[in-house]
């Protein structure tokens, strides 16, 4: 029997539909604020007319918090976290051990189902074996960073287990369940319903959003006044284009070869930027203060906005850059990167919602050949590397068996390991990229994202040195801001005084 997500509505605005009408009426009210109690059915035409006209900000006020469990990480990546208008707090595979049997099961015929279930059992076994295999090399790396903890066996074992878990999860399939709180506005929920028939995980997404909509209508049936039916899968542009390009054939290796060659050996390759970024940034800083170039040079202006010793909000724990007039000048420079990271890493990378990316339909990358990322520490231990490679070969062999049994690509994809390569382009303005680098250049950040961020900061420094030199981890920002303690992580301190290092000296395995 196929599994379905479990969903409950745990928090919501009172009378959200009438609130949308009240906010709309307030825009044209000469009597002050219109309340929900001032709205009756005779005003429902306002909701319909504003909805049809595309005036949807009235539907952003009401928020809905859902508790979701038994949802695959693939659907979370492909749908729930593929846009900027949400907030989620989800269980972490980095810190919480995955239990057997906790994965999505699509509707399949008996033989295909047997192959699918047996593959999950094997991959779970690889997960536990890799956890054990990585213990030695991870302990060595850990104690080289924290030599004083050699005598504290209990803490060392606990921390090492988290590190091995973080790497071993790469062999787990993307079908693995997660549970999370997910909060969205009314307009986002309506968008979910309209576009729930999407190409990557159509059935699971329909089940999920269908449950959310039923809960919405149970809570406030008046939303039926504006609720549209979902677009058919065949009406979505991605489905239509995919069918025209591939006509049922499996994609070949040509795209992958072309993409990977273009990276020039990098994790993340800078491919586009604002050509006059430094002069544009400097001019905008002068505009804030009404200064001419002779009173504030480009170099001085950029130092004024990016040097944490002079712009001390970079030492704050709370990100205040969008609220600071001088810091908002960072929105003008833009950068675009082409990158290749694992599904596991990208599931975290996409949480930086203001550095958006054009992520792929993974079906277009499934050529039948193993295509995955190998974490650096696995390469340090031959036994773990053999085990890891064996797990990858097994996963792709199992997917090939499912293909021969007539299973659709959207169902086969659930067997992809977390390690599968995801290729895409990602863009950002400097303001949000600066914040992302401040978070992800921390040695506690997921290693792949850390490596990609290091790639990006180095390349920006090469073309825009006045900007790039201030793309730094949080400890270095706080050190320059004279905020103490320098490391904001408390007892999670990474063990390295990164603020004393030059960027070319950054190194890590765990």
KEKEDO-345920 format. One record per residue (C-alpha): residue in three letters; residue number from 1; z, x, y. Coordinates in steps of 0.02 Angstrom, whole numbers, m for minus. Layout:
<atoms>
ATOM  bator  tiba       w       u       v
ATOM    ALA   NUM       Z       X       Y
...
</atoms>
This chain:
<atoms>
ATOM  bator  tiba       w       u       v
ATOM    UNK     1       0       0       0
ATOM    UNK     2     m48      67     171
ATOM    UNK     3      94     113     289
ATOM    UNK     4     112      33     461
ATOM    UNK     5     209      93     613
ATOM    UNK     6     379      18     650
ATOM    UNK     7     398     m36     831
ATOM    UNK     8     536    m117     933
ATOM    UNK     9     547    m158    1118
ATOM    UNK    10     714     m87    1174
ATOM    UNK    11     705     m97    1365
ATOM    UNK    12     599    m198    1486
ATOM    UNK    13     594    m268    1663
ATOM    UNK    14     651    m448    1678
ATOM    UNK    15     505    m569    1710
ATOM    UNK    16     375    m428    1718
ATOM    UNK    17     224    m543    1738
ATOM    UNK    18     300    m637    1885
ATOM    UNK    19     356    m472    1960
ATOM    UNK    20     173    m418    1966
ATOM    UNK    21     131    m576    2063
ATOM    UNK    22     282    m553    2178
ATOM    UNK    23     228    m377    2223
ATOM    UNK    24      51    m438    2257
ATOM    UNK    25     113    m578    2370
ATOM    UNK    26     228    m457    2463
ATOM    UNK    27      75    m359    2522
ATOM    UNK    28      24    m508    2629
ATOM    UNK    29     194    m584    2664
ATOM    UNK    30     252    m612    2842
ATOM    UNK    31     422    m668    2774
ATOM    UNK    32     475    m504    2697
ATOM    UNK    33     499    m463    2513
ATOM    UNK    34     439    m595    2389
ATOM    UNK    35     551    m602    2235
ATOM    UNK    36     513    m650    2055
ATOM    UNK    37     609    m812    2085
ATOM    UNK    38     485    m857    2223
ATOM    UNK    39     342    m857    2097
ATOM    UNK    40     290   m1012    1999
ATOM    UNK    41     142   m1061    1890
ATOM    UNK    42      45   m1114    2044
ATOM    UNK    43      36    m929    2090
ATOM    UNK    44     m36    m873    1921
ATOM    UNK    45    m211    m872    1996
ATOM    UNK    46    m156    m720    2099
ATOM    UNK    47    m124    m621    1940
ATOM    UNK    48    m294    m670    1870
ATOM    UNK    49    m391    m632    2028
ATOM    UNK    50    m308    m464    2062
ATOM    UNK    51    m330    m416    1879
ATOM    UNK    52    m515    m459    1880
ATOM    UNK    53    m541    m367    2044
ATOM    UNK    54    m463    m207    1972
ATOM    UNK    55    m309    m212    2085
ATOM    UNK    56    m189    m157    1948
ATOM    UNK    57     m50     m65    2041
ATOM    UNK    58      52    m227    2037
ATOM    UNK    59      61    m205    1847
ATOM    UNK    60     133     m29    1861
ATOM    UNK    61     304     m84    1923
ATOM    UNK    62     363    m161    1760
ATOM    UNK    63     398     m33    1624
ATOM    UNK    64     422     m57    1437
ATOM    UNK    65     517      62    1324
ATOM    UNK    66     471      58    1141
ATOM    UNK    67     559     140     994
ATOM    UNK    68     423     191     871
ATOM    UNK    69     442     264     697
ATOM    UNK    70     330     291     545
ATOM    UNK    71     189     344     660
ATOM    UNK    72      79     492     615
ATOM    UNK    73      75     644     728
ATOM    UNK    74    m115     629     726
ATOM    UNK    75    m109     457     808
ATOM    UNK    76      19     520     934
ATOM    UNK    77     m98     665     977
ATOM    UNK    78    m257     563     976
ATOM    UNK    79    m194     407    1064
ATOM    UNK    80     m15     395    1130
ATOM    UNK    81     m16     565    1215
ATOM    UNK    82    m200     578    1260
ATOM    UNK    83    m176     513    1438
ATOM    UNK    84     m57     552    1583
ATOM    UNK    85      27     383    1609
ATOM    UNK    86     174     383    1487
ATOM    UNK    87     339     464    1447
ATOM    UNK    88     392     510    1269
ATOM    UNK    89     540     594    1186
ATOM    UNK    90     490     633    1007
ATOM    UNK    91     573     718     860
ATOM    UNK    92     525     902     850
ATOM    UNK    93     455     983     693
ATOM    UNK    94     510    1148     768
ATOM    UNK    95     694    1104     754
ATOM    UNK    96     706     962     627
ATOM    UNK    97     661     992     445
ATOM    UNK    98     525     874     381
ATOM    UNK    99     576     768     232
ATOM    UNK   100     463     729      82
ATOM    UNK   101     372     563      82
ATOM    UNK   102     371     544     270
ATOM    UNK   103     185     529     304
ATOM    UNK   104      54     397     344
ATOM    UNK   105     m41     322     198
ATOM    UNK   106    m207     237     240
ATOM    UNK   107    m281      97     134
ATOM    UNK   108    m375     186      m8
ATOM    UNK   109    m442     150    m182
ATOM    UNK   110    m335     207    m328
ATOM    UNK   111    m419     374    m369
ATOM    UNK   112    m432     426    m187
ATOM    UNK   113    m252     373    m159
ATOM    UNK   114    m196     480    m305
ATOM    UNK   115    m285     634    m231
ATOM    UNK   116    m213     596     m59
ATOM    UNK   117     m33     576    m119
ATOM    UNK   118     m40     728    m233
ATOM    UNK   119    m108     832     m89
ATOM    UNK   120      41     784      18
ATOM    UNK   121     161     834    m120
ATOM    UNK   122      76    1003    m135
ATOM    UNK   123      73    1034      52
ATOM    UNK   124     257     988      64
ATOM    UNK   125     291    1115     m74
ATOM    UNK   126     194    1247      24
ATOM    UNK   127     300    1203     177
ATOM    UNK   128     463    1239      84
ATOM    UNK   129     395    1395      m1
ATOM    UNK   130     333    1464     164
ATOM    UNK   131     501    1429     244
ATOM    UNK   132     581    1539     111
ATOM    UNK   133     444    1672     112
ATOM    UNK   134     456    1697     300
ATOM    UNK   135     645    1726     297
ATOM    UNK   136     638    1916     283
ATOM    UNK   137     508    1956     416
ATOM    UNK   138     582    1826     534
ATOM    UNK   139     758    1894     514
ATOM    UNK   140     695    2069     554
ATOM    UNK   141     606    2007     710
ATOM    UNK   142     759    1906     761
ATOM    UNK   143     883    2050     742
ATOM    UNK   144     768    2170     834
ATOM    UNK   145     784    2050     981
ATOM    UNK   146     970    2012     954
ATOM    UNK   147    1044    2169     871
ATOM    UNK   148    1221    2119     920
ATOM    UNK   149    1209    1963     810
ATOM    UNK   150    1190    2061     649
ATOM    UNK   151    1373    2028     608
ATOM    UNK   152    1360    1842     647
ATOM    UNK   153    1275    1792     485
ATOM    UNK   154    1301    1605     510
ATOM    UNK   155    1217    1598     680
ATOM    UNK   156    1078    1716     627
ATOM    UNK   157    1038    1610     473
ATOM    UNK   158    1039    1451     577
ATOM    UNK   159     923    1522     711
ATOM    UNK   160     807    1605     585
ATOM    UNK   161     788    1440     492
ATOM    UNK   162     726    1358     651
ATOM    UNK   163     601    1498     678
ATOM    UNK   164     534    1491     499
ATOM    UNK   165     526    1301     511
ATOM    UNK   166     421    1316     669
ATOM    UNK   167     293    1422     576
ATOM    UNK   168     300    1335     406
ATOM    UNK   169     256    1168     488
ATOM    UNK   170      79    1234     514
ATOM    UNK   171      40    1189     333
ATOM    UNK   172     102    1010     350
ATOM    UNK   173     m33     877     368
ATOM    UNK   174     m57     786     533
ATOM    UNK   175     m15     626     438
ATOM    UNK   176     170     676     446
ATOM    UNK   177     278     544     526
ATOM    UNK   178     369     560     691
ATOM    UNK   179     488     444     781
ATOM    UNK   180     503     431     969
ATOM    UNK   181     545     334    1125
ATOM    UNK   182     386     290    1219
ATOM    UNK   183     391     214    1393
ATOM    UNK   184     239     145    1483
ATOM    UNK   185     197      25    1624
ATOM    UNK   186     121    m147    1601
ATOM    UNK   187     m53     m90    1650
ATOM    UNK   188     m49      53    1524
ATOM    UNK   189       2     m67    1387
ATOM    UNK   190    m145    m180    1431
ATOM    UNK   191    m260     m29    1426
ATOM    UNK   192    m192      16    1255
ATOM    UNK   193    m237    m156    1189
ATOM    UNK   194    m410    m157    1267
ATOM    UNK   195    m453      15    1192
ATOM    UNK   196    m352      15    1030
ATOM    UNK   197    m510      16     924
ATOM    UNK   198    m540     200     952
ATOM    UNK   199    m637     317     842
ATOM    UNK   200    m506     444     784
ATOM    UNK   201    m370     338     701
ATOM    UNK   202    m433     159     718
ATOM    UNK   203    m326      64     591
ATOM    UNK   204    m159     146     629
ATOM    UNK   205    m188     131     816
ATOM    UNK   206    m232     m54     799
ATOM    UNK   207     m75     m83     696
ATOM    UNK   208      32       9     823
ATOM    UNK   209     m36     m73     980
ATOM    UNK   210     m47    m243     896
ATOM    UNK   211     141    m232     863
ATOM    UNK   212     174    m179    1044
ATOM    UNK   213      72    m326    1111
ATOM    UNK   214     160    m451     998
ATOM    UNK   215     327    m388    1064
ATOM    UNK   216     263    m403    1242
ATOM    UNK   217     208    m583    1216
ATOM    UNK   218     371    m627    1130
ATOM    UNK   219     463    m558    1280
ATOM    UNK   220     350    m631    1414
ATOM    UNK   221     218    m754    1350
ATOM    UNK   222     147    m772    1525
ATOM    UNK   223      49    m609    1500
ATOM    UNK   224     m74    m714    1398
ATOM    UNK   225    m145    m766    1567
ATOM    UNK   226    m229    m597    1590
ATOM    UNK   227    m233    m520    1415
ATOM    UNK   228    m408    m467    1363
ATOM    UNK   229    m463    m448    1183
ATOM    UNK   230    m490    m269    1121
ATOM    UNK   231    m661    m190    1133
ATOM    UNK   232    m744    m177     963
ATOM    UNK   233    m750      m3     887
ATOM    UNK   234    m941     m13     892
ATOM    UNK   235    m933     m46    1079
ATOM    UNK   236    m839     114    1120
ATOM    UNK   237    m949     254    1187
ATOM    UNK   238    m876     386    1071
ATOM    UNK   239    m920     286     914
ATOM    UNK   240   m1093     243     977
ATOM    UNK   241   m1134     422    1027
ATOM    UNK   242   m1065     496     866
ATOM    UNK   243   m1173     381     760
ATOM    UNK   244   m1329     425     860
ATOM    UNK   245   m1302     612     851
ATOM    UNK   246   m1249     630     671
ATOM    UNK   247   m1314     473     582
ATOM    UNK   248   m1188     491     442
ATOM    UNK   249   m1216     679     417
ATOM    UNK   250   m1077     807     422
ATOM    UNK   251   m1081     923     576
ATOM    UNK   252   m1134    1102     543
ATOM    UNK   253   m1055    1267     596
ATOM    UNK   254   m1168    1297     747
ATOM    UNK   255   m1052    1220     878
ATOM    UNK   256    m899    1311     811
ATOM    UNK   257    m990    1478     808
ATOM    UNK   258   m1055    1454     986
ATOM    UNK   259    m885    1399    1053
ATOM    UNK   260    m786    1539     970
ATOM    UNK   261    m908    1672    1028
ATOM    UNK   262    m889    1610    1207
ATOM    UNK   263    m701    1645    1202
ATOM    UNK   264    m729    1834    1195
ATOM    UNK   265    m579    1854    1080
ATOM    UNK   266    m460    1758    1192
ATOM    UNK   267    m352    1607    1153
ATOM    UNK   268    m393    1534    1324
ATOM    UNK   269    m545    1591    1425
ATOM    UNK   270    m560    1562    1612
ATOM    UNK   271    m731    1482    1638
ATOM    UNK   272    m721    1401    1810
ATOM    UNK   273    m621    1418    1970
ATOM    UNK   274    m619    1384    2157
ATOM    UNK   275    m722    1529    2222
ATOM    UNK   276    m629    1547    2386
ATOM    UNK   277    m461    1499    2314
ATOM    UNK   278    m358    1628    2408
ATOM    UNK   279    m436    1597    2578
ATOM    UNK   280    m429    1408    2554
ATOM    UNK   281    m246    1417    2502
ATOM    UNK   282    m202    1530    2648
ATOM    UNK   283    m291    1416    2773
ATOM    UNK   284    m198    1264    2708
ATOM    UNK   285     m31    1355    2726
ATOM    UNK   286     m75    1393    2908
ATOM    UNK   287    m120    1209    2933
ATOM    UNK   288      55    1156    2880
ATOM    UNK   289     133    1260    3018
ATOM    UNK   290      m5    1250    3148
ATOM    UNK   291     m38    1437    3145
ATOM    UNK   292    m196    1538    3176
ATOM    UNK   293    m256    1681    3067
ATOM    UNK   294    m199    1813    3194
ATOM    UNK   295     m21    1748    3177
ATOM    UNK   296     m21    1731    2986
ATOM    UNK   297    m142    1830    2878
ATOM    UNK   298    m209    1767    2712
ATOM    UNK   299     m96    1885    2616
ATOM    UNK   300      58    1835    2715
ATOM    UNK   301      17    1650    2696
ATOM    UNK   302      m2    1660    2508
ATOM    UNK   303     157    1762    2494
ATOM    UNK   304     246    1629    2597
ATOM    UNK   305     202    1489    2477
ATOM    UNK   306     205    1578    2308
ATOM    UNK   307     339    1712    2324
ATOM    UNK   308     500    1634    2257
ATOM    UNK   309     598    1745    2377
ATOM    UNK   310     519    1647    2520
ATOM    UNK   311     485    1479    2437
ATOM    UNK   312     650    1458    2349
ATOM    UNK   313     615    1289    2270
ATOM    UNK   314     534    1388    2128
ATOM    UNK   315     711    1434    2078
ATOM    UNK   316     761    1251    2063
ATOM    UNK   317     782    1172    1892
ATOM    UNK   318     709    1011    1960
ATOM    UNK   319     523    1028    1996
ATOM    UNK   320     507     987    2182
ATOM    UNK   321     335    1058    2219
ATOM    UNK   322     249     890    2244
ATOM    UNK   323     383     842    2371
ATOM    UNK   324     372    1002    2473
ATOM    UNK   325     241    1008    2611
ATOM    UNK   326     212    1194    2594
ATOM    UNK   327     205    1189    2403
ATOM    UNK   328      78    1047    2404
ATOM    UNK   329     m49    1170    2473
ATOM    UNK   330     m63    1233    2293
ATOM    UNK   331    m166    1080    2246
ATOM    UNK   332    m323    1155    2324
ATOM    UNK   333    m364    1300    2204
ATOM    UNK   334    m427    1239    2035
ATOM    UNK   335    m452    1327    1869
ATOM    UNK   336    m540    1278    1707
ATOM    UNK   337    m508    1359    1538
ATOM    UNK   338    m597    1348    1371
ATOM    UNK   339    m469    1363    1233
ATOM    UNK   340    m441    1358    1046
ATOM    UNK   341    m268    1322     978
ATOM    UNK   342    m194    1230     830
ATOM    UNK   343    m161    1043     820
ATOM    UNK   344      25    1086     818
ATOM    UNK   345      14    1188     978
ATOM    UNK   346    m101    1065    1065
ATOM    UNK   347      19     923    1028
ATOM    UNK   348     138    1015    1145
ATOM    UNK   349       5    1078    1265
ATOM    UNK   350     m54     900    1301
ATOM    UNK   351     121     852    1356
ATOM    UNK   352      80     942    1518
ATOM    UNK   353      m2     783    1579
ATOM    UNK   354     m59     854    1746
ATOM    UNK   355    m164     991    1665
ATOM    UNK   356    m285     872    1578
ATOM    UNK   357    m411     919    1444
ATOM    UNK   358    m568     848    1361
ATOM    UNK   359    m505     848    1182
ATOM    UNK   360    m629     823    1040
ATOM    UNK   361    m662     696     905
ATOM    UNK   362    m603     805     762
ATOM    UNK   363    m734     727     648
ATOM    UNK   364    m865     824     746
ATOM    UNK   365    m779     987     696
ATOM    UNK   366    m756     951     510
ATOM    UNK   367    m890    1055     428
ATOM    UNK   368    m807    1067     258
ATOM    UNK   369    m751    1247     282
ATOM    UNK   370    m570    1295     318
ATOM    UNK   371    m548    1310     506
ATOM    UNK   372    m372    1350     561
ATOM    UNK   373    m255    1456     667
ATOM    UNK   374    m140    1585     587
ATOM    UNK   375      23    1624     681
ATOM    UNK   376      50    1808     715
ATOM    UNK   377     210    1827     615
ATOM    UNK   378     122    1768     457
ATOM    UNK   379       3    1915     473
ATOM    UNK   380     155    2030     472
ATOM    UNK   381     205    1981     295
ATOM    UNK   382      72    1995     157
ATOM    UNK   383     160    1875      38
ATOM    UNK   384     175    1741     171
ATOM    UNK   385      m4    1769     225
ATOM    UNK   386     m67    1743      46
ATOM    UNK   387      36    1585      28
ATOM    UNK   388     m24    1519     196
ATOM    UNK   389    m208    1554     156
ATOM    UNK   390    m186    1469     m13
ATOM    UNK   391    m114    1314      72
ATOM    UNK   392    m261    1306     193
ATOM    UNK   393    m389    1323      52
ATOM    UNK   394    m299    1187     m44
ATOM    UNK   395    m298    1067     105
ATOM    UNK   396    m485    1084     132
ATOM    UNK   397    m522    1068     m54
ATOM    UNK   398    m423     906     m58
ATOM    UNK   399    m519     839      93
ATOM    UNK   400    m684     882       6
ATOM    UNK   401    m628     784    m148
ATOM    UNK   402    m589     634     m38
ATOM    UNK   403    m762     648      41
ATOM    UNK   404    m846     644    m130
ATOM    UNK   405    m743     489    m171
ATOM    UNK   406    m818     399     m21
ATOM    UNK   407    m665     406      93
ATOM    UNK   408    m706     390     279
ATOM    UNK   409    m683     536     399
ATOM    UNK   410    m548     446     498
ATOM    UNK   411    m443     434     338
ATOM    UNK   412    m484     610     275
ATOM    UNK   413    m423     682     440
ATOM    UNK   414    m244     637     398
ATOM    UNK   415    m245     782     273
ATOM    UNK   416    m290     910     406
ATOM    UNK   417    m148    1035     421
ATOM    UNK   418     m58    1060     586
ATOM    UNK   419    m146    1228     588
ATOM    UNK   420    m320    1153     609
ATOM    UNK   421    m414    1226     759
ATOM    UNK   422    m435    1114     911
ATOM    UNK   423    m568    1169    1036
ATOM    UNK   424    m578    1098    1213
ATOM    UNK   425    m584    1134    1399
ATOM    UNK   426    m434    1109    1511
ATOM    UNK   427    m424    1102    1701
ATOM    UNK   428    m287    1103    1830
ATOM    UNK   429    m247    1128    2011
ATOM    UNK   430    m136    1277    2047
ATOM    UNK   431      17    1172    2086
ATOM    UNK   432      26    1098    1911
ATOM    UNK   433     m39    1254    1824
ATOM    UNK   434      98    1355    1910
ATOM    UNK   435     229    1236    1840
ATOM    UNK   436     153    1243    1666
ATOM    UNK   437     152    1433    1666
ATOM    UNK   438     330    1436    1730
ATOM    UNK   439     382    1333    1579
ATOM    UNK   440     267    1407    1446
ATOM    UNK   441     281    1592    1488
ATOM    UNK   442     463    1576    1436
ATOM    UNK   443     493    1668    1271
ATOM    UNK   444     570    1508    1202
ATOM    UNK   445     405    1415    1222
ATOM    UNK   446     297    1381    1071
ATOM    UNK   447     213    1547    1032
ATOM    UNK   448      31    1488    1038
ATOM    UNK   449      52    1402    1206
ATOM    UNK   450     144    1555    1271
ATOM    UNK   451      m2    1664    1217
ATOM    UNK   452    m130    1548    1297
ATOM    UNK   453     m30    1544    1459
ATOM    UNK   454     m20    1733    1459
ATOM    UNK   455    m209    1741    1437
ATOM    UNK   456    m232    1623    1583
ATOM    UNK   457    m112    1709    1703
ATOM    UNK   458    m191    1880    1669
ATOM    UNK   459    m367    1815    1702
ATOM    UNK   460    m317    1727    1863
ATOM    UNK   461    m236    1890    1920
ATOM    UNK   462    m400    1981    1893
ATOM    UNK   463    m499    1867    2010
ATOM    UNK   464    m360    1809    2127
ATOM    UNK   465    m226    1944    2125
ATOM    UNK   466    m127    1872    2271
ATOM    UNK   467    m106    1711    2171
ATOM    UNK   468     m96    1777    1994
ATOM    UNK   469      48    1897    2022
ATOM    UNK   470     164    1748    2049
ATOM    UNK   471     121    1657    1887
ATOM    UNK   472     286    1701    1806
ATOM    UNK   473     413    1632    1681
ATOM    UNK   474     566    1536    1743
ATOM    UNK   475     686    1682    1732
ATOM    UNK   476     575    1790    1842
ATOM    UNK   477     553    1649    1968
ATOM    UNK   478     742    1626    1976
ATOM    UNK   479     771    1813    1989
ATOM    UNK   480     658    1824    2141
ATOM    UNK   481     739    1667    2214
ATOM    UNK   482     910    1749    2191
ATOM    UNK   483     968    1603    2083
ATOM    UNK   484    1101    1646    1954
ATOM    UNK   485    1112    1644    1807
ATOM    UNK   486     937    1715    1798
ATOM    UNK   487     899    1632    1629
ATOM    UNK   488     913    1442    1641
ATOM    UNK   489     924    1419    1452
ATOM    UNK   490    1110    1455    1431
ATOM    UNK   491    1152    1491    1249
ATOM    UNK   492     966    1472    1209
ATOM    UNK   493     931    1638    1299
ATOM    UNK   494     780    1718    1213
ATOM    UNK   495     863    1889    1202
ATOM    UNK   496     738    1979    1315
ATOM    UNK   497     762    2015    1501
ATOM    UNK   498     585    1960    1537
ATOM    UNK   499     613    1962    1726
ATOM    UNK   500     621    2152    1716
ATOM    UNK   501     454    2167    1625
ATOM    UNK   502     279    2186    1692
ATOM    UNK   503     163    2055    1620
ATOM    UNK   504      64    2185    1522
ATOM    UNK   505     226    2225    1429
ATOM    UNK   506     254    2047    1366
ATOM    UNK   507     263    2048    1174
ATOM    UNK   508     332    1926    1046
ATOM    UNK   509     314    1873     864
ATOM    UNK   510     443    1734     861
</atoms>
